């Protein structure tokens, strides 16, 4: 189990062209629980809470 605040996965770090994008992530061995998903764009970071069941 990862300690609180630890990064459990990085899905993508590539630069994308403007437009609508989606990313599919298979959680694998990450345990169920509450996580924060963050997106960094133009030097700003946005986050949302998600629940993995």
mmCIF file as Biopython writes it, N, C-alpha, C and O atoms, coordinates in Angstrom:
data_model
#
loop_
_atom_site.group_PDB
_atom_site.id
_atom_site.type_symbol
_atom_site.label_atom_id
_atom_site.label_alt_id
_atom_site.label_comp_id
_atom_site.label_asym_id
_atom_site.label_entity_id
_atom_site.label_seq_id
_atom_site.pdbx_PDB_ins_code
_atom_site.Cartn_x
_atom_site.Cartn_y
_atom_site.Cartn_z
_atom_site.occupancy
_atom_site.B_iso_or_equiv
_atom_site.auth_seq_id
_atom_site.auth_asym_id
_atom_site.pdbx_PDB_model_num
ATOM 1   N N  . UNK A ? 1  ? 0.843   -1.174 0.000   1.0 0.0 1  A 1 
ATOM 2   C CA . UNK A ? 1  ? 0.000   0.000  0.000   1.0 0.0 1  A 1 
ATOM 3   C C  . UNK A ? 1  ? 0.892   1.242  0.000   1.0 0.0 1  A 1 
ATOM 4   O O  . UNK A ? 1  ? 1.887   1.306  0.722   1.0 0.0 1  A 1 
ATOM 5   N N  . UNK A ? 2  ? 0.524   2.214  -0.812  1.0 0.0 2  A 1 
ATOM 6   C CA . UNK A ? 2  ? 1.308   3.453  -0.909  1.0 0.0 2  A 1 
ATOM 7   C C  . UNK A ? 2  ? 0.985   4.368  0.273   1.0 0.0 2  A 1 
ATOM 8   O O  . UNK A ? 2  ? -0.166  4.436  0.707   1.0 0.0 2  A 1 
ATOM 9   N N  . UNK A ? 3  ? 1.983   5.067  0.792   1.0 0.0 3  A 1 
ATOM 10  C CA . UNK A ? 3  ? 1.728   6.002  1.882   1.0 0.0 3  A 1 
ATOM 11  C C  . UNK A ? 3  ? 0.868   7.179  1.410   1.0 0.0 3  A 1 
ATOM 12  O O  . UNK A ? 3  ? 0.840   7.497  0.222   1.0 0.0 3  A 1 
ATOM 13  N N  . UNK A ? 4  ? 0.171   7.819  2.349   1.0 0.0 4  A 1 
ATOM 14  C CA . UNK A ? 4  ? -0.663  8.975  2.001   1.0 0.0 4  A 1 
ATOM 15  C C  . UNK A ? 4  ? 0.153   10.018 1.259   1.0 0.0 4  A 1 
ATOM 16  O O  . UNK A ? 4  ? 1.261   10.360 1.672   1.0 0.0 4  A 1 
ATOM 17  N N  . UNK A ? 5  ? -0.395  10.518 0.169   1.0 0.0 5  A 1 
ATOM 18  C CA . UNK A ? 5  ? 0.276   11.548 -0.610  1.0 0.0 5  A 1 
ATOM 19  C C  . UNK A ? 5  ? 1.247   11.024 -1.654  1.0 0.0 5  A 1 
ATOM 20  O O  . UNK A ? 5  ? 1.821   11.810 -2.407  1.0 0.0 5  A 1 
ATOM 21  N N  . UNK A ? 6  ? 1.444   9.708  -1.714  1.0 0.0 6  A 1 
ATOM 22  C CA . UNK A ? 6  ? 2.385   9.134  -2.676  1.0 0.0 6  A 1 
ATOM 23  C C  . UNK A ? 6  ? 1.771   9.067  -4.070  1.0 0.0 6  A 1 
ATOM 24  O O  . UNK A ? 6  ? 0.563   8.873  -4.210  1.0 0.0 6  A 1 
ATOM 25  N N  . UNK A ? 7  ? 2.584   9.224  -5.081  1.0 0.0 7  A 1 
ATOM 26  C CA . UNK A ? 7  ? 2.142   9.054  -6.464  1.0 0.0 7  A 1 
ATOM 27  C C  . UNK A ? 7  ? 2.027   7.563  -6.722  1.0 0.0 7  A 1 
ATOM 28  O O  . UNK A ? 7  ? 2.988   6.821  -6.519  1.0 0.0 7  A 1 
ATOM 29  N N  . UNK A ? 8  ? 0.847   7.113  -7.173  1.0 0.0 8  A 1 
ATOM 30  C CA . UNK A ? 8  ? 0.679   5.684  -7.445  1.0 0.0 8  A 1 
ATOM 31  C C  . UNK A ? 8  ? 0.806   5.366  -8.926  1.0 0.0 8  A 1 
ATOM 32  O O  . UNK A ? 8  ? 1.071   4.220  -9.290  1.0 0.0 8  A 1 
ATOM 33  N N  . UNK A ? 9  ? 0.619   6.371  -9.795  1.0 0.0 9  A 1 
ATOM 34  C CA . UNK A ? 9  ? 0.782   6.147  -11.232 1.0 0.0 9  A 1 
ATOM 35  C C  . UNK A ? 9  ? 0.881   7.479  -11.952 1.0 0.0 9  A 1 
ATOM 36  O O  . UNK A ? 9  ? 0.285   8.470  -11.528 1.0 0.0 9  A 1 
ATOM 37  N N  . UNK A ? 10 ? 1.629   7.499  -13.034 1.0 0.0 10 A 1 
ATOM 38  C CA . UNK A ? 10 ? 1.634   8.625  -13.967 1.0 0.0 10 A 1 
ATOM 39  C C  . UNK A ? 10 ? 1.122   8.059  -15.274 1.0 0.0 10 A 1 
ATOM 40  O O  . UNK A ? 10 ? 1.739   7.176  -15.870 1.0 0.0 10 A 1 
ATOM 41  N N  . UNK A ? 11 ? -0.016  8.577  -15.714 1.0 0.0 11 A 1 
ATOM 42  C CA . UNK A ? 11 ? -0.664  8.013  -16.895 1.0 0.0 11 A 1 
ATOM 43  C C  . UNK A ? 11 ? -0.043  8.533  -18.181 1.0 0.0 11 A 1 
ATOM 44  O O  . UNK A ? 11 ? 0.172   7.768  -19.121 1.0 0.0 11 A 1 
ATOM 45  N N  . UNK A ? 12 ? 0.247   9.822  -18.229 1.0 0.0 12 A 1 
ATOM 46  C CA . UNK A ? 12 ? 0.821   10.395 -19.441 1.0 0.0 12 A 1 
ATOM 47  C C  . UNK A ? 12 ? 1.573   11.662 -19.078 1.0 0.0 12 A 1 
ATOM 48  O O  . UNK A ? 12 ? 1.150   12.410 -18.197 1.0 0.0 12 A 1 
ATOM 49  N N  . UNK A ? 13 ? 2.669   11.901 -19.744 1.0 0.0 13 A 1 
ATOM 50  C CA . UNK A ? 13 ? 3.374   13.159 -19.548 1.0 0.0 13 A 1 
ATOM 51  C C  . UNK A ? 13 ? 3.772   13.773 -20.880 1.0 0.0 13 A 1 
ATOM 52  O O  . UNK A ? 13 ? 4.694   14.585 -20.957 1.0 0.0 13 A 1 
ATOM 53  N N  . UNK A ? 14 ? 3.066   13.375 -21.921 1.0 0.0 14 A 1 
ATOM 54  C CA . UNK A ? 14 ? 3.365   13.899 -23.244 1.0 0.0 14 A 1 
ATOM 55  C C  . UNK A ? 14 ? 2.594   15.203 -23.492 1.0 0.0 14 A 1 
ATOM 56  O O  . UNK A ? 14 ? 1.551   15.438 -22.882 1.0 0.0 14 A 1 
ATOM 57  N N  . UNK A ? 15 ? 3.103   16.024 -24.367 1.0 0.0 15 A 1 
ATOM 58  C CA . UNK A ? 15 ? 2.401   17.233 -24.774 1.0 0.0 15 A 1 
ATOM 59  C C  . UNK A ? 15 ? 1.391   16.865 -25.847 1.0 0.0 15 A 1 
ATOM 60  O O  . UNK A ? 15 ? 1.718   16.159 -26.800 1.0 0.0 15 A 1 
ATOM 61  N N  . UNK A ? 16 ? 0.151   17.349 -25.688 1.0 0.0 16 A 1 
ATOM 62  C CA . UNK A ? 16 ? -0.912  17.045 -26.637 1.0 0.0 16 A 1 
ATOM 63  C C  . UNK A ? 16 ? -1.351  18.297 -27.368 1.0 0.0 16 A 1 
ATOM 64  O O  . UNK A ? 16 ? -1.238  19.407 -26.849 1.0 0.0 16 A 1 
ATOM 65  N N  . UNK A ? 17 ? -1.848  18.110 -28.567 1.0 0.0 17 A 1 
ATOM 66  C CA . UNK A ? 17 ? -2.389  19.210 -29.347 1.0 0.0 17 A 1 
ATOM 67  C C  . UNK A ? 17 ? -3.706  19.666 -28.713 1.0 0.0 17 A 1 
ATOM 68  O O  . UNK A ? 17 ? -4.354  18.877 -28.026 1.0 0.0 17 A 1 
ATOM 69  N N  . UNK A ? 18 ? -4.113  20.914 -28.928 1.0 0.0 18 A 1 
ATOM 70  C CA . UNK A ? 18 ? -5.396  21.377 -28.394 1.0 0.0 18 A 1 
ATOM 71  C C  . UNK A ? 18 ? -6.538  20.492 -28.875 1.0 0.0 18 A 1 
ATOM 72  O O  . UNK A ? 18 ? -6.516  19.990 -29.999 1.0 0.0 18 A 1 
ATOM 73  N N  . UNK A ? 19 ? -7.529  20.306 -28.021 1.0 0.0 19 A 1 
ATOM 74  C CA . UNK A ? 19 ? -8.689  19.495 -28.371 1.0 0.0 19 A 1 
ATOM 75  C C  . UNK A ? 19 ? -9.150  18.668 -27.189 1.0 0.0 19 A 1 
ATOM 76  O O  . UNK A ? 19 ? -8.691  18.867 -26.064 1.0 0.0 19 A 1 
ATOM 77  N N  . UNK A ? 20 ? -10.048 17.752 -27.441 1.0 0.0 20 A 1 
ATOM 78  C CA . UNK A ? 20 ? -10.600 16.874 -26.412 1.0 0.0 20 A 1 
ATOM 79  C C  . UNK A ? 20 ? -9.800  15.580 -26.399 1.0 0.0 20 A 1 
ATOM 80  O O  . UNK A ? 20 ? -9.564  14.977 -27.446 1.0 0.0 20 A 1 
ATOM 81  N N  . UNK A ? 21 ? -9.386  15.158 -25.211 1.0 0.0 21 A 1 
ATOM 82  C CA . UNK A ? 21 ? -8.591  13.940 -25.067 1.0 0.0 21 A 1 
ATOM 83  C C  . UNK A ? 21 ? -9.149  13.097 -23.934 1.0 0.0 21 A 1 
ATOM 84  O O  . UNK A ? 21 ? -9.761  13.625 -23.006 1.0 0.0 21 A 1 
ATOM 85  N N  . UNK A ? 22 ? -8.945  11.805 -24.004 1.0 0.0 22 A 1 
ATOM 86  C CA . UNK A ? 22 ? -9.306  10.914 -22.896 1.0 0.0 22 A 1 
ATOM 87  C C  . UNK A ? 22 ? -8.186  9.906  -22.716 1.0 0.0 22 A 1 
ATOM 88  O O  . UNK A ? 22 ? -7.463  9.567  -23.653 1.0 0.0 22 A 1 
ATOM 89  N N  . UNK A ? 23 ? -8.065  9.434  -21.471 1.0 0.0 23 A 1 
ATOM 90  C CA . UNK A ? 23 ? -7.034  8.464  -21.137 1.0 0.0 23 A 1 
ATOM 91  C C  . UNK A ? 23 ? -7.695  7.331  -20.375 1.0 0.0 23 A 1 
ATOM 92  O O  . UNK A ? 23 ? -8.444  7.572  -19.429 1.0 0.0 23 A 1 
ATOM 93  N N  . UNK A ? 24 ? -7.429  6.109  -20.773 1.0 0.0 24 A 1 
ATOM 94  C CA . UNK A ? 24 ? -7.947  4.943  -20.057 1.0 0.0 24 A 1 
ATOM 95  C C  . UNK A ? 24 ? -6.828  4.398  -19.196 1.0 0.0 24 A 1 
ATOM 96  O O  . UNK A ? 24 ? -5.711  4.191  -19.670 1.0 0.0 24 A 1 
ATOM 97  N N  . UNK A ? 25 ? -7.130  4.168  -17.930 1.0 0.0 25 A 1 
ATOM 98  C CA . UNK A ? 25 ? -6.124  3.674  -16.999 1.0 0.0 25 A 1 
ATOM 99  C C  . UNK A ? 25 ? -6.654  2.434  -16.314 1.0 0.0 25 A 1 
ATOM 100 O O  . UNK A ? 25 ? -7.752  2.454  -15.757 1.0 0.0 25 A 1 
ATOM 101 N N  . UNK A ? 26 ? -5.892  1.358  -16.346 1.0 0.0 26 A 1 
ATOM 102 C CA . UNK A ? 26 ? -6.246  0.120  -15.657 1.0 0.0 26 A 1 
ATOM 103 C C  . UNK A ? 26 ? -5.482  0.118  -14.339 1.0 0.0 26 A 1 
ATOM 104 O O  . UNK A ? 26 ? -4.252  0.058  -14.327 1.0 0.0 26 A 1 
ATOM 105 N N  . UNK A ? 27 ? -6.208  0.184  -13.237 1.0 0.0 27 A 1 
ATOM 106 C CA . UNK A ? 27 ? -5.599  0.414  -11.924 1.0 0.0 27 A 1 
ATOM 107 C C  . UNK A ? 27 ? -4.710  -0.720 -11.441 1.0 0.0 27 A 1 
ATOM 108 O O  . UNK A ? 27 ? -3.870  -0.507 -10.566 1.0 0.0 27 A 1 
ATOM 109 N N  . UNK A ? 28 ? -4.871  -1.910 -11.984 1.0 0.0 28 A 1 
ATOM 110 C CA . UNK A ? 28 ? -3.989  -3.019 -11.599 1.0 0.0 28 A 1 
ATOM 111 C C  . UNK A ? 28 ? -4.022  -3.321 -10.121 1.0 0.0 28 A 1 
ATOM 112 O O  . UNK A ? 28 ? -5.062  -3.710 -9.590  1.0 0.0 28 A 1 
ATOM 113 N N  . UNK A ? 29 ? -2.880  -3.143 -9.436  1.0 0.0 29 A 1 
ATOM 114 C CA . UNK A ? 29 ? -2.788  -3.529 -8.027  1.0 0.0 29 A 1 
ATOM 115 C C  . UNK A ? 29 ? -3.062  -2.377 -7.067  1.0 0.0 29 A 1 
ATOM 116 O O  . UNK A ? 29 ? -2.867  -2.524 -5.860  1.0 0.0 29 A 1 
ATOM 117 N N  . UNK A ? 30 ? -3.512  -1.232 -7.581  1.0 0.0 30 A 1 
ATOM 118 C CA . UNK A ? 30 ? -3.814  -0.097 -6.697  1.0 0.0 30 A 1 
ATOM 119 C C  . UNK A ? 30 ? -5.064  -0.444 -5.892  1.0 0.0 30 A 1 
ATOM 120 O O  . UNK A ? 30 ? -6.087  -0.797 -6.480  1.0 0.0 30 A 1 
ATOM 121 N N  . UNK A ? 31 ? -5.008  -0.354 -4.561  1.0 0.0 31 A 1 
ATOM 122 C CA . UNK A ? 31 ? -6.157  -0.739 -3.746  1.0 0.0 31 A 1 
ATOM 123 C C  . UNK A ? 31 ? -7.325  0.243  -3.877  1.0 0.0 31 A 1 
ATOM 124 O O  . UNK A ? 31 ? -7.139  1.406  -4.234  1.0 0.0 31 A 1 
ATOM 125 N N  . UNK A ? 32 ? -8.533  -0.253 -3.580  1.0 0.0 32 A 1 
ATOM 126 C CA . UNK A ? 32 ? -9.712  0.599  -3.555  1.0 0.0 32 A 1 
ATOM 127 C C  . UNK A ? 32 ? -9.488  1.725  -2.563  1.0 0.0 32 A 1 
ATOM 128 O O  . UNK A ? 32 ? -8.778  1.553  -1.572  1.0 0.0 32 A 1 
ATOM 129 N N  . UNK A ? 33 ? -10.086 2.866  -2.822  1.0 0.0 33 A 1 
ATOM 130 C CA . UNK A ? 33 ? -9.963  3.987  -1.896  1.0 0.0 33 A 1 
ATOM 131 C C  . UNK A ? 33 ? -10.175 5.308  -2.590  1.0 0.0 33 A 1 
ATOM 132 O O  . UNK A ? 33 ? -10.573 5.355  -3.754  1.0 0.0 33 A 1 
ATOM 133 N N  . UNK A ? 34 ? -9.909  6.380  -1.873  1.0 0.0 34 A 1 
ATOM 134 C CA . UNK A ? 34 ? -10.059 7.743  -2.394  1.0 0.0 34 A 1 
ATOM 135 C C  . UNK A ? 34 ? -8.703  8.248  -2.872  1.0 0.0 34 A 1 
ATOM 136 O O  . UNK A ? 34 ? -7.697  8.117  -2.176  1.0 0.0 34 A 1 
ATOM 137 N N  . UNK A ? 35 ? -8.692  8.823  -4.062  1.0 0.0 35 A 1 
ATOM 138 C CA . UNK A ? 35 ? -7.469  9.323  -4.664  1.0 0.0 35 A 1 
ATOM 139 C C  . UNK A ? 35 ? -7.703  10.724 -5.213  1.0 0.0 35 A 1 
ATOM 140 O O  . UNK A ? 35 ? -8.848  11.132 -5.408  1.0 0.0 35 A 1 
ATOM 141 N N  . UNK A ? 36 ? -6.643  11.450 -5.458  1.0 0.0 36 A 1 
ATOM 142 C CA . UNK A ? 36 ? -6.711  12.746 -6.110  1.0 0.0 36 A 1 
ATOM 143 C C  . UNK A ? 36 ? -6.059  12.602 -7.476  1.0 0.0 36 A 1 
ATOM 144 O O  . UNK A ? 36 ? -4.899  12.205 -7.585  1.0 0.0 36 A 1 
ATOM 145 N N  . UNK A ? 37 ? -6.813  12.925 -8.511  1.0 0.0 37 A 1 
ATOM 146 C CA . UNK A ? 37 ? -6.300  12.907 -9.871  1.0 0.0 37 A 1 
ATOM 147 C C  . UNK A ? 37 ? -5.948  14.347 -10.223 1.0 0.0 37 A 1 
ATOM 148 O O  . UNK A ? 37 ? -6.779  15.244 -10.085 1.0 0.0 37 A 1 
ATOM 149 N N  . UNK A ? 38 ? -4.726  14.567 -10.675 1.0 0.0 38 A 1 
ATOM 150 C CA . UNK A ? 38 ? -4.310  15.922 -11.015 1.0 0.0 38 A 1 
ATOM 151 C C  . UNK A ? 38 ? -3.928  16.024 -12.488 1.0 0.0 38 A 1 
ATOM 152 O O  . UNK A ? 38 ? -3.434  15.078 -13.102 1.0 0.0 38 A 1 
ATOM 153 N N  . UNK A ? 39 ? -4.176  17.205 -13.021 1.0 0.0 39 A 1 
ATOM 154 C CA . UNK A ? 39 ? -3.791  17.526 -14.393 1.0 0.0 39 A 1 
ATOM 155 C C  . UNK A ? 39 ? -2.994  18.814 -14.347 1.0 0.0 39 A 1 
ATOM 156 O O  . UNK A ? 39 ? -3.419  19.797 -13.741 1.0 0.0 39 A 1 
ATOM 157 N N  . UNK A ? 40 ? -1.834  18.804 -14.992 1.0 0.0 40 A 1 
ATOM 158 C CA . UNK A ? 40 ? -1.032  20.016 -15.092 1.0 0.0 40 A 1 
ATOM 159 C C  . UNK A ? 40 ? -1.138  20.529 -16.519 1.0 0.0 40 A 1 
ATOM 160 O O  . UNK A ? 40 ? -0.923  19.794 -17.482 1.0 0.0 40 A 1 
ATOM 161 N N  . UNK A ? 41 ? -1.477  21.822 -16.631 1.0 0.0 41 A 1 
ATOM 162 C CA . UNK A ? 41 ? -1.657  22.431 -17.946 1.0 0.0 41 A 1 
ATOM 163 C C  . UNK A ? 41 ? -1.138  23.858 -17.906 1.0 0.0 41 A 1 
ATOM 164 O O  . UNK A ? 41 ? -1.598  24.676 -17.109 1.0 0.0 41 A 1 
ATOM 165 N N  . UNK A ? 42 ? -0.188  24.147 -18.761 1.0 0.0 42 A 1 
ATOM 166 C CA . UNK A ? 42 ? 0.404   25.495 -18.836 1.0 0.0 42 A 1 
ATOM 167 C C  . UNK A ? 42 ? 0.875   25.996 -17.475 1.0 0.0 42 A 1 
ATOM 168 O O  . UNK A ? 42 ? 0.667   27.161 -17.135 1.0 0.0 42 A 1 
ATOM 169 N N  . UNK A ? 43 ? 1.500   25.131 -16.705 1.0 0.0 43 A 1 
ATOM 170 C CA . UNK A ? 43 ? 2.053   25.525 -15.412 1.0 0.0 43 A 1 
ATOM 171 C C  . UNK A ? 43 ? 1.047   25.572 -14.278 1.0 0.0 43 A 1 
ATOM 172 O O  . UNK A ? 43 ? 1.423   25.876 -13.146 1.0 0.0 43 A 1 
ATOM 173 N N  . UNK A ? 44 ? -0.227  25.280 -14.544 1.0 0.0 44 A 1 
ATOM 174 C CA . UNK A ? 44 ? -1.248  25.263 -13.499 1.0 0.0 44 A 1 
ATOM 175 C C  . UNK A ? 44 ? -1.661  23.827 -13.231 1.0 0.0 44 A 1 
ATOM 176 O O  . UNK A ? 44 ? -1.688  22.998 -14.141 1.0 0.0 44 A 1 
ATOM 177 N N  . UNK A ? 45 ? -1.985  23.536 -11.970 1.0 0.0 45 A 1 
ATOM 178 C CA . UNK A ? 45 ? -2.380  22.192 -11.573 1.0 0.0 45 A 1 
ATOM 179 C C  . UNK A ? 45 ? -3.825  22.221 -11.095 1.0 0.0 45 A 1 
ATOM 180 O O  . UNK A ? 45 ? -4.207  23.072 -10.292 1.0 0.0 45 A 1 
ATOM 181 N N  . UNK A ? 46 ? -4.626  21.283 -11.596 1.0 0.0 46 A 1 
ATOM 182 C CA . UNK A ? 46 ? -6.022  21.134 -11.199 1.0 0.0 46 A 1 
ATOM 183 C C  . UNK A ? 46 ? -6.202  19.712 -10.684 1.0 0.0 46 A 1 
ATOM 184 O O  . UNK A ? 46 ? -5.625  18.778 -11.241 1.0 0.0 46 A 1 
ATOM 185 N N  . UNK A ? 47 ? -6.991  19.536 -9.633  1.0 0.0 47 A 1 
ATOM 186 C CA . UNK A ? 47 ? -7.183  18.197 -9.074  1.0 0.0 47 A 1 
ATOM 187 C C  . UNK A ? 47 ? -8.630  17.910 -8.753  1.0 0.0 47 A 1 
ATOM 188 O O  . UNK A ? 47 ? -9.408  18.822 -8.471  1.0 0.0 47 A 1 
ATOM 189 N N  . UNK A ? 48 ? -8.987  16.645 -8.795  1.0 0.0 48 A 1 
ATOM 190 C CA . UNK A ? 48 ? -10.321 16.163 -8.435  1.0 0.0 48 A 1 
ATOM 191 C C  . UNK A ? 48 ? -10.182 14.908 -7.602  1.0 0.0 48 A 1 
ATOM 192 O O  . UNK A ? 48 ? -9.298  14.086 -7.842  1.0 0.0 48 A 1 
ATOM 193 N N  . UNK A ? 49 ? -11.062 14.762 -6.618  1.0 0.0 49 A 1 
ATOM 194 C CA . UNK A ? 49 ? -11.109 13.538 -5.827  1.0 0.0 49 A 1 
ATOM 195 C C  . UNK A ? 49 ? -11.868 12.473 -6.614  1.0 0.0 49 A 1 
ATOM 196 O O  . UNK A ? 49 ? -12.901 12.762 -7.217  1.0 0.0 49 A 1 
ATOM 197 N N  . UNK A ? 50 ? -11.366 11.267 -6.610  1.0 0.0 50 A 1 
ATOM 198 C CA . UNK A ? 50 ? -12.045 10.136 -7.242  1.0 0.0 50 A 1 
ATOM 199 C C  . UNK A ? 50 ? -12.037 8.969  -6.266  1.0 0.0 50 A 1 
ATOM 200 O O  . UNK A ? 50 ? -11.163 8.878  -5.404  1.0 0.0 50 A 1 
ATOM 201 N N  . UNK A ? 51 ? -13.013 8.078  -6.405  1.0 0.0 51 A 1 
ATOM 202 C CA . UNK A ? 51 ? -13.083 6.885  -5.573  1.0 0.0 51 A 1 
ATOM 203 C C  . UNK A ? 51 ? -12.911 5.677  -6.470  1.0 0.0 51 A 1 
ATOM 204 O O  . UNK A ? 51 ? -13.636 5.515  -7.451  1.0 0.0 51 A 1 
ATOM 205 N N  . UNK A ? 52 ? -11.965 4.842  -6.138  1.0 0.0 52 A 1 
ATOM 206 C CA . UNK A ? 52 ? -11.702 3.614  -6.876  1.0 0.0 52 A 1 
ATOM 207 C C  . UNK A ? 52 ? -12.372 2.478  -6.130  1.0 0.0 52 A 1 
ATOM 208 O O  . UNK A ? 52 ? -12.025 2.193  -4.983  1.0 0.0 52 A 1 
ATOM 209 N N  . UNK A ? 53 ? -13.330 1.827  -6.773  1.0 0.0 53 A 1 
ATOM 210 C CA . UNK A ? 53 ? -14.083 0.724  -6.136  1.0 0.0 53 A 1 
ATOM 211 C C  . UNK A ? 53 ? -13.686 -0.604 -6.735  1.0 0.0 53 A 1 
ATOM 212 O O  . UNK A ? 53 ? -14.207 -1.643 -6.333  1.0 0.0 53 A 1 
#
